[in-house]
Amino acid sequence: MNLHLIIVLLSIFFIGCASTNTETNSSKDPALQEFARLLIGEFSSKEQSLQDTTYLNIHLSMSRIWEEDRSAIWLYVEQAMDAKREKPYRQRVYKLNHPGTDIFTSDIYTLKNQERFIGLQNDATKRNALTPEMIELKDGCTVTMNKMIGNYIGGTDADKCPSDLRGASYATTKITLKENMLESWDQGFDKNGVQVWGAIKGGYIFVREK
């Protein structure tokens, strides 16, 4: 075998390896798995509400769905007043990705007929009933997180996430994620940039319960 042929064959081999390595596979991405691990679970803002009565006692639940999809990690999310967990005020689906070395994203989806999926995190029948055709992407509302010394910090892109809640024109989210704690600051602003809903002092601090 001449030298030129050997070089060609080696080139094909390495190109093939490179192509395989760039394929997205969430099950073989330990960094994405770790990011998801910090999000999955039951969280509460009870401690913060006891220290500062301007904050409510909120329960936050995030559980994994569609584990057969290896292209990303999907989570079902519920937020509710702790005393009214059976009536969540927010239901979402998050799609987690790892587009860069220390960059992680969460695409946000709403659910059609979301009431039928309340309590999905504890109900296998509801989990099996939810399909990708039943969700809709919230354009402009993707959360981008940067990993910094073990913590993840980020949020939405400026004024790109539309909102019509309580006279708002757009909404923003700022997130800090670390072991057993998630701080989330959601705010709504009108077309003039004046805040019309959301916490004023800072984000809600959710502490892991399980």
PyMOL CGO cylinders between C-alpha atoms (Angstrom):
from pymol import cmd
from pymol.cgo import CYLINDER

trace = [
    CYLINDER, 0.00, 0.00, 0.00, 1.58, 3.32, -1.04, 0.3, 1, 1, 1, 1, 1, 1,
    CYLINDER, 1.58, 3.32, -1.04, 1.92, 6.32, 1.26, 0.3, 1, 1, 1, 1, 1, 1,
    CYLINDER, 1.92, 6.32, 1.26, -0.72, 8.40, -0.59, 0.3, 1, 1, 1, 1, 1, 1,
    CYLINDER, -0.72, 8.40, -0.59, -3.39, 5.71, -0.16, 0.3, 1, 1, 1, 1, 1, 1,
    CYLINDER, -3.39, 5.71, -0.16, -2.57, 5.36, 3.56, 0.3, 1, 1, 1, 1, 1, 1,
    CYLINDER, -2.57, 5.36, 3.56, -3.01, 9.12, 4.06, 0.3, 1, 1, 1, 1, 1, 1,
    CYLINDER, -3.01, 9.12, 4.06, -6.37, 9.08, 2.25, 0.3, 1, 1, 1, 1, 1, 1,
    CYLINDER, -6.37, 9.08, 2.25, -7.64, 6.16, 4.33, 0.3, 1, 1, 1, 1, 1, 1,
    CYLINDER, -7.64, 6.16, 4.33, -6.52, 7.77, 7.58, 0.3, 1, 1, 1, 1, 1, 1,
    CYLINDER, -6.52, 7.77, 7.58, -8.23, 11.03, 6.57, 0.3, 1, 1, 1, 1, 1, 1,
    CYLINDER, -8.23, 11.03, 6.57, -11.51, 9.21, 5.95, 0.3, 1, 1, 1, 1, 1, 1,
    CYLINDER, -11.51, 9.21, 5.95, -11.20, 7.42, 9.31, 0.3, 1, 1, 1, 1, 1, 1,
    CYLINDER, -11.20, 7.42, 9.31, -10.63, 10.61, 11.31, 0.3, 1, 1, 1, 1, 1, 1,
    CYLINDER, -10.63, 10.61, 11.31, -13.35, 12.53, 9.47, 0.3, 1, 1, 1, 1, 1, 1,
    CYLINDER, -13.35, 12.53, 9.47, -15.74, 9.70, 10.27, 0.3, 1, 1, 1, 1, 1, 1,
    CYLINDER, -15.74, 9.70, 10.27, -14.78, 9.81, 13.94, 0.3, 1, 1, 1, 1, 1, 1,
    CYLINDER, -14.78, 9.81, 13.94, -15.22, 13.58, 14.06, 0.3, 1, 1, 1, 1, 1, 1,
    CYLINDER, -15.22, 13.58, 14.06, -18.69, 13.30, 12.52, 0.3, 1, 1, 1, 1, 1, 1,
    CYLINDER, -18.69, 13.30, 12.52, -19.72, 10.68, 15.07, 0.3, 1, 1, 1, 1, 1, 1,
    CYLINDER, -19.72, 10.68, 15.07, -18.47, 12.76, 18.00, 0.3, 1, 1, 1, 1, 1, 1,
    CYLINDER, -18.47, 12.76, 18.00, -20.40, 15.84, 16.95, 0.3, 1, 1, 1, 1, 1, 1,
    CYLINDER, -20.40, 15.84, 16.95, -23.73, 14.02, 16.94, 0.3, 1, 1, 1, 1, 1, 1,
    CYLINDER, -23.73, 14.02, 16.94, -25.88, 15.19, 19.82, 0.3, 1, 1, 1, 1, 1, 1,
    CYLINDER, -25.88, 15.19, 19.82, -26.55, 12.44, 22.36, 0.3, 1, 1, 1, 1, 1, 1,
    CYLINDER, -26.55, 12.44, 22.36, -27.83, 13.63, 25.72, 0.3, 1, 1, 1, 1, 1, 1,
    CYLINDER, -27.83, 13.63, 25.72, -27.21, 10.24, 27.33, 0.3, 1, 1, 1, 1, 1, 1,
    CYLINDER, -27.21, 10.24, 27.33, -23.49, 10.55, 26.56, 0.3, 1, 1, 1, 1, 1, 1,
    CYLINDER, -23.49, 10.55, 26.56, -23.12, 14.17, 27.63, 0.3, 1, 1, 1, 1, 1, 1,
    CYLINDER, -23.12, 14.17, 27.63, -22.18, 14.20, 31.35, 0.3, 1, 1, 1, 1, 1, 1,
    CYLINDER, -22.18, 14.20, 31.35, -22.19, 18.01, 31.46, 0.3, 1, 1, 1, 1, 1, 1,
    CYLINDER, -22.19, 18.01, 31.46, -25.79, 18.16, 30.22, 0.3, 1, 1, 1, 1, 1, 1,
    CYLINDER, -25.79, 18.16, 30.22, -26.77, 15.34, 32.59, 0.3, 1, 1, 1, 1, 1, 1,
    CYLINDER, -26.77, 15.34, 32.59, -25.30, 17.30, 35.50, 0.3, 1, 1, 1, 1, 1, 1,
    CYLINDER, -25.30, 17.30, 35.50, -27.13, 20.48, 34.48, 0.3, 1, 1, 1, 1, 1, 1,
    CYLINDER, -27.13, 20.48, 34.48, -30.40, 18.54, 34.36, 0.3, 1, 1, 1, 1, 1, 1,
    CYLINDER, -30.40, 18.54, 34.36, -29.72, 16.87, 37.71, 0.3, 1, 1, 1, 1, 1, 1,
    CYLINDER, -29.72, 16.87, 37.71, -29.58, 20.25, 39.44, 0.3, 1, 1, 1, 1, 1, 1,
    CYLINDER, -29.58, 20.25, 39.44, -32.96, 21.19, 37.93, 0.3, 1, 1, 1, 1, 1, 1,
    CYLINDER, -32.96, 21.19, 37.93, -34.91, 17.96, 38.45, 0.3, 1, 1, 1, 1, 1, 1,
    CYLINDER, -34.91, 17.96, 38.45, -36.75, 17.73, 41.76, 0.3, 1, 1, 1, 1, 1, 1,
    CYLINDER, -36.75, 17.73, 41.76, -39.15, 19.48, 44.14, 0.3, 1, 1, 1, 1, 1, 1,
    CYLINDER, -39.15, 19.48, 44.14, -38.30, 23.01, 45.32, 0.3, 1, 1, 1, 1, 1, 1,
    CYLINDER, -38.30, 23.01, 45.32, -39.88, 25.53, 47.70, 0.3, 1, 1, 1, 1, 1, 1,
    CYLINDER, -39.88, 25.53, 47.70, -39.55, 29.25, 48.46, 0.3, 1, 1, 1, 1, 1, 1,
    CYLINDER, -39.55, 29.25, 48.46, -40.94, 28.71, 51.98, 0.3, 1, 1, 1, 1, 1, 1,
    CYLINDER, -40.94, 28.71, 51.98, -37.76, 29.82, 53.75, 0.3, 1, 1, 1, 1, 1, 1,
    CYLINDER, -37.76, 29.82, 53.75, -37.64, 33.08, 51.81, 0.3, 1, 1, 1, 1, 1, 1,
    CYLINDER, -37.64, 33.08, 51.81, -41.35, 33.76, 52.42, 0.3, 1, 1, 1, 1, 1, 1,
    CYLINDER, -41.35, 33.76, 52.42, -40.85, 33.37, 56.18, 0.3, 1, 1, 1, 1, 1, 1,
    CYLINDER, -40.85, 33.37, 56.18, -37.96, 35.84, 56.15, 0.3, 1, 1, 1, 1, 1, 1,
    CYLINDER, -37.96, 35.84, 56.15, -39.63, 38.38, 53.84, 0.3, 1, 1, 1, 1, 1, 1,
    CYLINDER, -39.63, 38.38, 53.84, -43.41, 38.46, 53.59, 0.3, 1, 1, 1, 1, 1, 1,
    CYLINDER, -43.41, 38.46, 53.59, -43.31, 40.25, 50.23, 0.3, 1, 1, 1, 1, 1, 1,
    CYLINDER, -43.31, 40.25, 50.23, -42.39, 36.83, 48.78, 0.3, 1, 1, 1, 1, 1, 1,
    CYLINDER, -42.39, 36.83, 48.78, -44.96, 34.06, 48.50, 0.3, 1, 1, 1, 1, 1, 1,
    CYLINDER, -44.96, 34.06, 48.50, -44.54, 30.41, 49.45, 0.3, 1, 1, 1, 1, 1, 1,
    CYLINDER, -44.54, 30.41, 49.45, -44.25, 28.81, 46.01, 0.3, 1, 1, 1, 1, 1, 1,
    CYLINDER, -44.25, 28.81, 46.01, -43.80, 25.16, 45.15, 0.3, 1, 1, 1, 1, 1, 1,
    CYLINDER, -43.80, 25.16, 45.15, -41.77, 24.29, 42.03, 0.3, 1, 1, 1, 1, 1, 1,
    CYLINDER, -41.77, 24.29, 42.03, -41.63, 20.83, 40.51, 0.3, 1, 1, 1, 1, 1, 1,
    CYLINDER, -41.63, 20.83, 40.51, -39.45, 19.70, 37.59, 0.3, 1, 1, 1, 1, 1, 1,
    CYLINDER, -39.45, 19.70, 37.59, -39.48, 16.11, 36.34, 0.3, 1, 1, 1, 1, 1, 1,
    CYLINDER, -39.48, 16.11, 36.34, -38.01, 14.35, 33.33, 0.3, 1, 1, 1, 1, 1, 1,
    CYLINDER, -38.01, 14.35, 33.33, -40.15, 13.25, 30.37, 0.3, 1, 1, 1, 1, 1, 1,
    CYLINDER, -40.15, 13.25, 30.37, -39.49, 11.68, 26.95, 0.3, 1, 1, 1, 1, 1, 1,
    CYLINDER, -39.49, 11.68, 26.95, -36.28, 9.96, 28.04, 0.3, 1, 1, 1, 1, 1, 1,
    CYLINDER, -36.28, 9.96, 28.04, -36.21, 8.00, 24.80, 0.3, 1, 1, 1, 1, 1, 1,
    CYLINDER, -36.21, 8.00, 24.80, -35.25, 11.22, 22.95, 0.3, 1, 1, 1, 1, 1, 1,
    CYLINDER, -35.25, 11.22, 22.95, -31.45, 11.23, 22.94, 0.3, 1, 1, 1, 1, 1, 1,
    CYLINDER, -31.45, 11.23, 22.94, -31.12, 14.62, 21.19, 0.3, 1, 1, 1, 1, 1, 1,
    CYLINDER, -31.12, 14.62, 21.19, -31.97, 16.64, 24.31, 0.3, 1, 1, 1, 1, 1, 1,
    CYLINDER, -31.97, 16.64, 24.31, -33.31, 16.40, 27.87, 0.3, 1, 1, 1, 1, 1, 1,
    CYLINDER, -33.31, 16.40, 27.87, -36.98, 17.28, 28.36, 0.3, 1, 1, 1, 1, 1, 1,
    CYLINDER, -36.98, 17.28, 28.36, -38.57, 18.41, 31.63, 0.3, 1, 1, 1, 1, 1, 1,
    CYLINDER, -38.57, 18.41, 31.63, -42.17, 18.94, 32.69, 0.3, 1, 1, 1, 1, 1, 1,
    CYLINDER, -42.17, 18.94, 32.69, -42.49, 21.94, 35.04, 0.3, 1, 1, 1, 1, 1, 1,
    CYLINDER, -42.49, 21.94, 35.04, -45.22, 23.05, 37.45, 0.3, 1, 1, 1, 1, 1, 1,
    CYLINDER, -45.22, 23.05, 37.45, -45.35, 26.11, 39.69, 0.3, 1, 1, 1, 1, 1, 1,
    CYLINDER, -45.35, 26.11, 39.69, -48.09, 26.68, 42.26, 0.3, 1, 1, 1, 1, 1, 1,
    CYLINDER, -48.09, 26.68, 42.26, -48.85, 28.35, 45.52, 0.3, 1, 1, 1, 1, 1, 1,
    CYLINDER, -48.85, 28.35, 45.52, -47.77, 25.83, 48.14, 0.3, 1, 1, 1, 1, 1, 1,
    CYLINDER, -47.77, 25.83, 48.14, -51.27, 25.75, 49.65, 0.3, 1, 1, 1, 1, 1, 1,
    CYLINDER, -51.27, 25.75, 49.65, -52.79, 25.16, 46.19, 0.3, 1, 1, 1, 1, 1, 1,
    CYLINDER, -52.79, 25.16, 46.19, -50.50, 22.66, 44.53, 0.3, 1, 1, 1, 1, 1, 1,
    CYLINDER, -50.50, 22.66, 44.53, -53.47, 21.10, 42.76, 0.3, 1, 1, 1, 1, 1, 1,
    CYLINDER, -53.47, 21.10, 42.76, -54.01, 24.41, 40.92, 0.3, 1, 1, 1, 1, 1, 1,
    CYLINDER, -54.01, 24.41, 40.92, -50.68, 25.39, 39.35, 0.3, 1, 1, 1, 1, 1, 1,
    CYLINDER, -50.68, 25.39, 39.35, -50.49, 28.86, 37.84, 0.3, 1, 1, 1, 1, 1, 1,
    CYLINDER, -50.49, 28.86, 37.84, -47.71, 27.82, 35.46, 0.3, 1, 1, 1, 1, 1, 1,
    CYLINDER, -47.71, 27.82, 35.46, -47.16, 24.64, 33.45, 0.3, 1, 1, 1, 1, 1, 1,
    CYLINDER, -47.16, 24.64, 33.45, -44.30, 24.39, 30.99, 0.3, 1, 1, 1, 1, 1, 1,
    CYLINDER, -44.30, 24.39, 30.99, -42.06, 21.95, 29.15, 0.3, 1, 1, 1, 1, 1, 1,
    CYLINDER, -42.06, 21.95, 29.15, -38.33, 22.71, 29.02, 0.3, 1, 1, 1, 1, 1, 1,
    CYLINDER, -38.33, 22.71, 29.02, -35.96, 21.37, 26.38, 0.3, 1, 1, 1, 1, 1, 1,
    CYLINDER, -35.96, 21.37, 26.38, -32.38, 21.35, 27.70, 0.3, 1, 1, 1, 1, 1, 1,
    CYLINDER, -32.38, 21.35, 27.70, -29.40, 21.52, 25.34, 0.3, 1, 1, 1, 1, 1, 1,
    CYLINDER, -29.40, 21.52, 25.34, -25.63, 21.97, 25.59, 0.3, 1, 1, 1, 1, 1, 1,
    CYLINDER, -25.63, 21.97, 25.59, -24.57, 24.05, 22.56, 0.3, 1, 1, 1, 1, 1, 1,
    CYLINDER, -24.57, 24.05, 22.56, -21.15, 25.11, 23.91, 0.3, 1, 1, 1, 1, 1, 1,
    CYLINDER, -21.15, 25.11, 23.91, -18.50, 24.01, 26.41, 0.3, 1, 1, 1, 1, 1, 1,
    CYLINDER, -18.50, 24.01, 26.41, -19.90, 26.02, 29.33, 0.3, 1, 1, 1, 1, 1, 1,
    CYLINDER, -19.90, 26.02, 29.33, -23.16, 27.12, 27.70, 0.3, 1, 1, 1, 1, 1, 1,
    CYLINDER, -23.16, 27.12, 27.70, -26.54, 25.50, 28.36, 0.3, 1, 1, 1, 1, 1, 1,
    CYLINDER, -26.54, 25.50, 28.36, -29.96, 26.44, 27.00, 0.3, 1, 1, 1, 1, 1, 1,
    CYLINDER, -29.96, 26.44, 27.00, -33.55, 25.79, 27.97, 0.3, 1, 1, 1, 1, 1, 1,
    CYLINDER, -33.55, 25.79, 27.97, -36.20, 26.26, 25.29, 0.3, 1, 1, 1, 1, 1, 1,
    CYLINDER, -36.20, 26.26, 25.29, -39.60, 26.99, 26.84, 0.3, 1, 1, 1, 1, 1, 1,
    CYLINDER, -39.60, 26.99, 26.84, -42.84, 25.40, 25.64, 0.3, 1, 1, 1, 1, 1, 1,
    CYLINDER, -42.84, 25.40, 25.64, -46.47, 25.85, 26.61, 0.3, 1, 1, 1, 1, 1, 1,
    CYLINDER, -46.47, 25.85, 26.61, -48.92, 22.93, 26.71, 0.3, 1, 1, 1, 1, 1, 1,
    CYLINDER, -48.92, 22.93, 26.71, -52.21, 22.59, 24.89, 0.3, 1, 1, 1, 1, 1, 1,
    CYLINDER, -52.21, 22.59, 24.89, -55.09, 21.62, 27.20, 0.3, 1, 1, 1, 1, 1, 1,
    CYLINDER, -55.09, 21.62, 27.20, -52.64, 21.94, 30.06, 0.3, 1, 1, 1, 1, 1, 1,
    CYLINDER, -52.64, 21.94, 30.06, -55.24, 21.30, 32.77, 0.3, 1, 1, 1, 1, 1, 1,
    CYLINDER, -55.24, 21.30, 32.77, -55.37, 17.61, 31.86, 0.3, 1, 1, 1, 1, 1, 1,
    CYLINDER, -55.37, 17.61, 31.86, -51.68, 17.28, 32.76, 0.3, 1, 1, 1, 1, 1, 1,
    CYLINDER, -51.68, 17.28, 32.76, -51.77, 18.79, 36.26, 0.3, 1, 1, 1, 1, 1, 1,
    CYLINDER, -51.77, 18.79, 36.26, -49.82, 16.51, 38.59, 0.3, 1, 1, 1, 1, 1, 1,
    CYLINDER, -49.82, 16.51, 38.59, -48.07, 14.74, 35.70, 0.3, 1, 1, 1, 1, 1, 1,
    CYLINDER, -48.07, 14.74, 35.70, -44.89, 14.42, 37.78, 0.3, 1, 1, 1, 1, 1, 1,
    CYLINDER, -44.89, 14.42, 37.78, -46.70, 11.90, 40.01, 0.3, 1, 1, 1, 1, 1, 1,
    CYLINDER, -46.70, 11.90, 40.01, -48.93, 10.26, 37.40, 0.3, 1, 1, 1, 1, 1, 1,
    CYLINDER, -48.93, 10.26, 37.40, -47.50, 7.79, 34.87, 0.3, 1, 1, 1, 1, 1, 1,
    CYLINDER, -47.50, 7.79, 34.87, -50.73, 7.77, 32.86, 0.3, 1, 1, 1, 1, 1, 1,
    CYLINDER, -50.73, 7.77, 32.86, -50.56, 11.53, 32.29, 0.3, 1, 1, 1, 1, 1, 1,
    CYLINDER, -50.56, 11.53, 32.29, -46.85, 11.31, 31.53, 0.3, 1, 1, 1, 1, 1, 1,
    CYLINDER, -46.85, 11.31, 31.53, -47.48, 8.72, 28.84, 0.3, 1, 1, 1, 1, 1, 1,
    CYLINDER, -47.48, 8.72, 28.84, -50.35, 10.77, 27.40, 0.3, 1, 1, 1, 1, 1, 1,
    CYLINDER, -50.35, 10.77, 27.40, -48.22, 13.88, 26.81, 0.3, 1, 1, 1, 1, 1, 1,
    CYLINDER, -48.22, 13.88, 26.81, -46.69, 13.93, 23.33, 0.3, 1, 1, 1, 1, 1, 1,
    CYLINDER, -46.69, 13.93, 23.33, -44.49, 16.47, 21.48, 0.3, 1, 1, 1, 1, 1, 1,
    CYLINDER, -44.49, 16.47, 21.48, -47.45, 17.45, 19.30, 0.3, 1, 1, 1, 1, 1, 1,
    CYLINDER, -47.45, 17.45, 19.30, -49.14, 18.89, 22.40, 0.3, 1, 1, 1, 1, 1, 1,
    CYLINDER, -49.14, 18.89, 22.40, -46.55, 21.59, 23.11, 0.3, 1, 1, 1, 1, 1, 1,
    CYLINDER, -46.55, 21.59, 23.11, -45.76, 24.92, 21.47, 0.3, 1, 1, 1, 1, 1, 1,
    CYLINDER, -45.76, 24.92, 21.47, -42.46, 26.81, 21.56, 0.3, 1, 1, 1, 1, 1, 1,
    CYLINDER, -42.46, 26.81, 21.56, -42.45, 30.28, 23.18, 0.3, 1, 1, 1, 1, 1, 1,
    CYLINDER, -42.45, 30.28, 23.18, -40.36, 32.14, 20.62, 0.3, 1, 1, 1, 1, 1, 1,
    CYLINDER, -40.36, 32.14, 20.62, -37.81, 34.51, 22.11, 0.3, 1, 1, 1, 1, 1, 1,
    CYLINDER, -37.81, 34.51, 22.11, -38.07, 33.01, 25.60, 0.3, 1, 1, 1, 1, 1, 1,
    CYLINDER, -38.07, 33.01, 25.60, -35.11, 30.61, 25.54, 0.3, 1, 1, 1, 1, 1, 1,
    CYLINDER, -35.11, 30.61, 25.54, -32.99, 30.80, 28.69, 0.3, 1, 1, 1, 1, 1, 1,
    CYLINDER, -32.99, 30.80, 28.69, -29.23, 30.69, 28.15, 0.3, 1, 1, 1, 1, 1, 1,
    CYLINDER, -29.23, 30.69, 28.15, -27.00, 29.73, 31.09, 0.3, 1, 1, 1, 1, 1, 1,
    CYLINDER, -27.00, 29.73, 31.09, -23.24, 30.00, 31.51, 0.3, 1, 1, 1, 1, 1, 1,
    CYLINDER, -23.24, 30.00, 31.51, -21.39, 27.70, 33.90, 0.3, 1, 1, 1, 1, 1, 1,
    CYLINDER, -21.39, 27.70, 33.90, -19.11, 29.63, 36.24, 0.3, 1, 1, 1, 1, 1, 1,
    CYLINDER, -19.11, 29.63, 36.24, -17.18, 27.86, 39.01, 0.3, 1, 1, 1, 1, 1, 1,
    CYLINDER, -17.18, 27.86, 39.01, -19.85, 25.21, 39.43, 0.3, 1, 1, 1, 1, 1, 1,
    CYLINDER, -19.85, 25.21, 39.43, -22.79, 27.63, 39.28, 0.3, 1, 1, 1, 1, 1, 1,
    CYLINDER, -22.79, 27.63, 39.28, -25.02, 28.36, 36.28, 0.3, 1, 1, 1, 1, 1, 1,
    CYLINDER, -25.02, 28.36, 36.28, -25.98, 31.97, 35.63, 0.3, 1, 1, 1, 1, 1, 1,
    CYLINDER, -25.98, 31.97, 35.63, -28.06, 33.47, 32.83, 0.3, 1, 1, 1, 1, 1, 1,
    CYLINDER, -28.06, 33.47, 32.83, -31.52, 34.30, 31.60, 0.3, 1, 1, 1, 1, 1, 1,
    CYLINDER, -31.52, 34.30, 31.60, -33.59, 35.36, 28.61, 0.3, 1, 1, 1, 1, 1, 1,
    CYLINDER, -33.59, 35.36, 28.61, -32.37, 37.65, 25.85, 0.3, 1, 1, 1, 1, 1, 1,
    CYLINDER, -32.37, 37.65, 25.85, -33.26, 41.28, 26.74, 0.3, 1, 1, 1, 1, 1, 1,
    CYLINDER, -33.26, 41.28, 26.74, -36.81, 42.12, 25.58, 0.3, 1, 1, 1, 1, 1, 1,
    CYLINDER, -36.81, 42.12, 25.58, -37.27, 39.22, 23.14, 0.3, 1, 1, 1, 1, 1, 1,
    CYLINDER, -37.27, 39.22, 23.14, -39.80, 37.19, 25.19, 0.3, 1, 1, 1, 1, 1, 1,
    CYLINDER, -39.80, 37.19, 25.19, -43.34, 38.54, 24.57, 0.3, 1, 1, 1, 1, 1, 1,
    CYLINDER, -43.34, 38.54, 24.57, -45.90, 38.79, 27.37, 0.3, 1, 1, 1, 1, 1, 1,
    CYLINDER, -45.90, 38.79, 27.37, -49.36, 40.34, 27.66, 0.3, 1, 1, 1, 1, 1, 1,
    CYLINDER, -49.36, 40.34, 27.66, -49.85, 39.57, 31.36, 0.3, 1, 1, 1, 1, 1, 1,
    CYLINDER, -49.85, 39.57, 31.36, -51.16, 42.58, 33.34, 0.3, 1, 1, 1, 1, 1, 1,
    CYLINDER, -51.16, 42.58, 33.34, -50.39, 45.04, 30.57, 0.3, 1, 1, 1, 1, 1, 1,
    CYLINDER, -50.39, 45.04, 30.57, -46.86, 43.79, 29.89, 0.3, 1, 1, 1, 1, 1, 1,
    CYLINDER, -46.86, 43.79, 29.89, -45.22, 43.92, 26.49, 0.3, 1, 1, 1, 1, 1, 1,
    CYLINDER, -45.22, 43.92, 26.49, -42.35, 41.56, 27.28, 0.3, 1, 1, 1, 1, 1, 1,
    CYLINDER, -42.35, 41.56, 27.28, -40.98, 39.44, 30.13, 0.3, 1, 1, 1, 1, 1, 1,
    CYLINDER, -40.98, 39.44, 30.13, -37.49, 38.67, 31.34, 0.3, 1, 1, 1, 1, 1, 1,
    CYLINDER, -37.49, 38.67, 31.34, -36.08, 35.85, 33.43, 0.3, 1, 1, 1, 1, 1, 1,
    CYLINDER, -36.08, 35.85, 33.43, -32.81, 35.82, 35.36, 0.3, 1, 1, 1, 1, 1, 1,
    CYLINDER, -32.81, 35.82, 35.36, -31.58, 32.50, 36.74, 0.3, 1, 1, 1, 1, 1, 1,
    CYLINDER, -31.58, 32.50, 36.74, -28.89, 31.38, 39.17, 0.3, 1, 1, 1, 1, 1, 1,
    CYLINDER, -28.89, 31.38, 39.17, -28.61, 27.61, 39.62, 0.3, 1, 1, 1, 1, 1, 1,
    CYLINDER, -28.61, 27.61, 39.62, -26.42, 25.76, 42.09, 0.3, 1, 1, 1, 1, 1, 1,
    CYLINDER, -26.42, 25.76, 42.09, -26.50, 22.61, 44.18, 0.3, 1, 1, 1, 1, 1, 1,
    CYLINDER, -26.50, 22.61, 44.18, -29.89, 22.35, 45.93, 0.3, 1, 1, 1, 1, 1, 1,
    CYLINDER, -29.89, 22.35, 45.93, -30.90, 25.94, 45.09, 0.3, 1, 1, 1, 1, 1, 1,
    CYLINDER, -30.90, 25.94, 45.09, -32.47, 27.81, 42.21, 0.3, 1, 1, 1, 1, 1, 1,
    CYLINDER, -32.47, 27.81, 42.21, -32.99, 31.58, 42.16, 0.3, 1, 1, 1, 1, 1, 1,
    CYLINDER, -32.99, 31.58, 42.16, -35.47, 32.75, 39.53, 0.3, 1, 1, 1, 1, 1, 1,
    CYLINDER, -35.47, 32.75, 39.53, -36.40, 36.37, 38.90, 0.3, 1, 1, 1, 1, 1, 1,
    CYLINDER, -36.40, 36.37, 38.90, -39.32, 36.78, 36.49, 0.3, 1, 1, 1, 1, 1, 1,
    CYLINDER, -39.32, 36.78, 36.49, -40.41, 40.31, 35.59, 0.3, 1, 1, 1, 1, 1, 1,
    CYLINDER, -40.41, 40.31, 35.59, -42.88, 41.80, 33.14, 0.3, 1, 1, 1, 1, 1, 1,
    CYLINDER, -42.88, 41.80, 33.14, -42.40, 45.21, 31.50, 0.3, 1, 1, 1, 1, 1, 1,
    CYLINDER, -42.40, 45.21, 31.50, -44.65, 47.45, 29.42, 0.3, 1, 1, 1, 1, 1, 1,
    CYLINDER, -44.65, 47.45, 29.42, -43.64, 48.93, 26.07, 0.3, 1, 1, 1, 1, 1, 1,
    CYLINDER, -43.64, 48.93, 26.07, -41.91, 51.80, 27.88, 0.3, 1, 1, 1, 1, 1, 1,
    CYLINDER, -41.91, 51.80, 27.88, -39.76, 49.47, 29.97, 0.3, 1, 1, 1, 1, 1, 1,
    CYLINDER, -39.76, 49.47, 29.97, -41.74, 50.03, 33.17, 0.3, 1, 1, 1, 1, 1, 1,
    CYLINDER, -41.74, 50.03, 33.17, -42.12, 46.94, 35.36, 0.3, 1, 1, 1, 1, 1, 1,
    CYLINDER, -42.12, 46.94, 35.36, -45.77, 45.88, 35.72, 0.3, 1, 1, 1, 1, 1, 1,
    CYLINDER, -45.77, 45.88, 35.72, -45.44, 42.49, 37.42, 0.3, 1, 1, 1, 1, 1, 1,
    CYLINDER, -45.44, 42.49, 37.42, -42.93, 40.29, 39.19, 0.3, 1, 1, 1, 1, 1, 1,
    CYLINDER, -42.93, 40.29, 39.19, -40.72, 40.58, 42.25, 0.3, 1, 1, 1, 1, 1, 1,
    CYLINDER, -40.72, 40.58, 42.25, -39.05, 43.94, 42.76, 0.3, 1, 1, 1, 1, 1, 1,
    CYLINDER, -39.05, 43.94, 42.76, -36.23, 43.30, 45.24, 0.3, 1, 1, 1, 1, 1, 1,
    CYLINDER, -36.23, 43.30, 45.24, -34.78, 40.22, 43.59, 0.3, 1, 1, 1, 1, 1, 1,
    CYLINDER, -34.78, 40.22, 43.59, -35.56, 36.70, 42.50, 0.3, 1, 1, 1, 1, 1, 1,
    CYLINDER, -35.56, 36.70, 42.50, -37.45, 33.95, 44.25, 0.3, 1, 1, 1, 1, 1, 1,
    CYLINDER, -37.45, 33.95, 44.25, -35.09, 31.55, 46.03, 0.3, 1, 1, 1, 1, 1, 1,
    CYLINDER, -35.09, 31.55, 46.03, -36.19, 27.95, 45.67, 0.3, 1, 1, 1, 1, 1, 1,
    CYLINDER, -36.19, 27.95, 45.67, -34.56, 25.42, 47.99, 0.3, 1, 1, 1, 1, 1, 1,
    CYLINDER, -34.56, 25.42, 47.99, -34.62, 21.74, 47.15, 0.3, 1, 1, 1, 1, 1, 1,
    CYLINDER, -34.62, 21.74, 47.15, -37.04, 19.64, 49.19, 0.3, 1, 1, 1, 1, 1, 1,
    CYLINDER, -37.04, 19.64, 49.19, -36.36, 16.36, 47.37, 0.3, 1, 1, 1, 1, 1, 1,
]
cmd.load_cgo(trace, "trace")
